[in-house]
Amino acid sequence: MKRPEQIEPRGSLLEIFKAGLVPLLLVLVMWVVHLASIEFDFRVAPFGVKPRTLEGLLGIFTMPFVHGGYEHLMNNSLPMLVLGWALFKFYREIAWPSLIGIWLIGAFWLWVSGREAYHIGASGVVYGLASFLFLSGWLRKEKSVMALSLVIVFVYGGLWWGVLPVKPEMSWEGHLWGALAGFAMAWYFRKKGPQRSLYQWEVEELREKEREKLYPHIVFQQIMPTSLQGDGEEISTPPGTPTNKKAPKQMSGAKYLNPWKVKYTYKAGKDQKNKDQGTSSE
C-alpha cells in the first residue's frame, strides 16, 4: 500500500502519462502486425471474425490487431489512442474490465449475427469506447466526465453513421455491436468509478435508509442528550446520526453528555402479535 505522500495527485503529469500506456501499447501492436504482414507477405484476414464458424472464433481475440491497409489502420489508431487514454484517465478503477468487456462482448455478438465475411479492424472497440465515455458521463452527472461526454459528441459525433449499412465493404455490424457493448458496460459500471458529490441532505437520507434496513423493527424518533431524556428505553448512537427530527438546540442549564442516546419504540411484528394471542407461527 502506498503511503499518503507517495500517491500521485490527480491530474499530475505522471498520472496523465500512465493513462496513455495501455492504448499506446495496443496501437503499437496493431502497427507491428500490419507491417509484419506486408514484410512477410501473409494474409491477415483469417485472423478476423468469421461469423458462425469455428475458425472465426479466434478472431474474437485477434480482430482489433489486423487491418486491411494503411488508411484503415490510421483511421483506428488516433481514436484508439485518444479514447483509450480518456478511459484510463477518467475511469481508472474500471478501465480494464470495461475495455475487455467492450472488446469481447462486441466481437462475440458480431460472430453470432454478422455477415458471412471476415470482419477485421479495431473500429468495433473504438465505437465501444466512444459510446462508453458518452453514456457514462450522463449517467454519473459528475462535472469532469460530463464535459468529456460533450467532447466525445463534438469530436466523434460523425462516427454514428458507421452503425448503418451505408457501405457494403464496411463492417457496420462490428461498429453496431461495439457501440452496444460500450453502452452495456457504461450501465453495468454506472455505480463505480467517478461519482458526483452528494449534498449533505442527500448523505443524511442515505444514512437514514441504511439505518432502517439494519433496524427494521425500531422506530427512531429523535436524538437528544441524556440530560434531556424523558420516559422510554434508550440505545447508544454516534453523535451526528441523521434522524427524522433535528436535535434540540442548546438549553440554558442543560449539559450535552456523551454518548448520545436515541429514544425508540419497537414495531409490533407478527411473532409478537401471535405471542400476545397465545399462538405460535411455524
N, C-alpha and C positions, 0 to 999 in steps of 0.2 A: 504494500500500500504506500502511496506517495505521501510524504509529509506535506503539510499545507503550503510551506514555502516553495515546494518543488512543482506544484501544479501550475501549468501554463495558464495565464489569464486568457479569458475568452476574447477572440479576435487578435491574438498575438500572431506574429509572423510565423512562428513555429507551427501553431495550430493550422494556419492557412496553408502552409506547405504540406503538412501531413494529410490534409483533406484531399490533396491532389495526387497522392501517391498511387492509390488503387486505380483510379481511372487512367492515369498515365501509363501504368503497367499494362492495363487491358489494351490500350491503344497501341503500345509498343508491340505486343504480341500480334495484334491484327496486322501491323505493317511487316513484321518478320515473316509471318505466314504468307502474306501476299508476295513479298519479294522472293521468298524461297520457292514459291510455286512458279514464278517467272524464271528464276535462275535454273531450277532443276526440271522445268517443263512438266509438271504433273497437274492433273485436274483436281480442283478443289470442290467441284460441285457435289461429289459423293459424300462430302462431309457436311452437307446441308441437311435440312429436314425434308424427307420424302414421306408425305402423309400416308399413314396406314400400311406401312411396310416395316419389316424388322430392321432392314438396313438403315431406314430413315430414323430409327430411334437414336442412333449415335449423334445425329445432327442436333438433337435437343441440347446437347452439351457443347458441340463444336460450331454450330451455326454462326454465332456472333464473330468468330475469328476468320471467316472466309468471305471474300468479296469478289465480284466479277470484273473489277477494273479499278484504275486509279480514281476515276470520278466517283464511283460507288464508295470507295474507301475514304476519300476526302469528305464526302457528304456525311459520313458517320463519325469521323474522327473528332472533329471540333465539337459537335453536340455531345458526344460521349465524354469528352474532357470537361466541358462546362457544366453539364447536368450532373455528371458523376461527382465533380468537385462540390457542387451545391448540396448533393445528397449527404456526402461525408462531412461537410462543414456544418450544416444546419441540423442534420438528423443523425449525428454520430452514434447515438445509442442504438438506433435501429437500422443503420445503414446497410450492414451486411445481410441480415435476414430479408430486408426489403429488396435489395439487389438480386439476391439469389431467388427469391420468390417471383419477382418480375421475370427474370431470365427463364426459369424452369416452367412456371405455370403458363406463360405466354407461348413458349415453344411446344409444350405438350399439347395445348389446345389447337395449335397450328397443325401438329401432327395428326390430331383427331379429325379436323374439319377442313384442312387446306386442299387446294387443287393438286392433282397428280403431277407434280413437278418438283424439282429441287429448289428449296427456299433457302437462300443464303444471305448473310449480312447481319450487322448489329442494329439495324434500324428498329427491330422489334423491342430491343432493350432501350433504345433511345426514346421511343414513344412511351414505353412504360415509365421511364424516369420523368419525362415531361408531365405525364398525367399524375404521377405520384406527387410531384412537387406542387402542381397546381391545386389538387384537391386537398392535400394535407394542410396547406396554408389556410384555406377557407374553413376546414373542419376545426382547426385549433383556435383560430381567431387571435393568434399572437402576432404582434406587430411586425416583427422581422420576417417571419415566414409568410405572412400575408403580403408583404411587399415583394417577396420572392415570387409569389404566385402571380402578381401583376406583371413582373418582369418576364416570366415564362409566357404569359399570354401575349405580351407585346413583341417579344423576340421570336418565339416559336409558334405563334398562332397559326401560321400557314401550314404547319405540319399536319393539321387535322384533315386537310384534303386528302392526305395519303391513306386514310382508312376507307376511302371509297374506291370502287373498281374503275378508276378512270384510265389506267394504263395497264394493258394486258401483261407487259413484261415486269411489272412491279408487284411485289408480294404484299398486296393490300391486306390480306388475311393476317400476315405476320404483324403488320402495323396495328391492326384492329385488336388482335388478341394481346399484343404487348401493352397497348393502352388500357385495355380492360384489366389486365393483371396489375398494372400500376394503380388503377382506381381501387382494386380489391385490397392491395397492400396498404394503401392510404387509409382505408376504412378499418382494416384489421388492427393497425397500429395507431389508431387515432388517439388513444389514451396514453401512449408512450411518447417519449421524445419531448421536444419543447412544448410547453403549455402556457396559456395566457395567465397572468397574475390574477388572483382572486381578490375581490374586495373583502373587507373584514366581515361584513354581514353575510357574505356567501360562505366564508370559512365557518362562522358560527352555526349556520344552518346545516352544513355538512357534519359538524361535530354533534349537533343535536340528533340528527338522523342515526349516526353511529351509536350514540348512547341508547337510543330507543331500540336498536337491534340487539345490543348487549343486555339490556334490562327490559324485556318486553312486558313484564308483569308489574312494572313500577311506574307510577305516575309522578314525575318530578314536578314540584310546584314552584319552588323559588329557592334562591340562595340567600342565606343570612348568617351573620356571625352567631356564635354560640350564645353570647350575652343577650341576643335579641330573640332567641328561640322561644316558641310557645309550647303547647302540648303537641304530642306526636312523637313518632320514632325518628331517629336520625342516623345518617351514614356519612362517612367522611368523603370528601371530593376535593380535588386540587383547586386552588383559587383561580378564578377566571373561567371556570367551566360555564358554557353558554346555557341559558335556561329560558323558559317562556317569559319570565319577568326579570327585569333588571334588579340587581341587589339594591337594598335601600341605601340612601345617602347617609353619610356620617351624621350621627345624632350627638348632641351635646351630652357628655357624661357617659356615653356608651363606648366601650372598647372593642375593637375588632380582634378576635382571638383566632389563632391557628391551631389545629386545622379547621377549615371552614366546614360547615355542616349543611347537608341538603335534607330538607323535610320532604318526606314522601309517603305515599299510601300504596297499598297493593291492589291490583285489579283482581276482581273475583273471577278466577278461572273455572273451567268445567269441573276439574277434580275437586276444587274447594266446595263448589255447589253440591256435588254428589256426596261429599263427606258430611256436609251440613244436613243432608237429607237421609243419611244412613245408608247410602248405596255406594257401590264401587264400579269403576269402569275398567274393562279389560282391554 
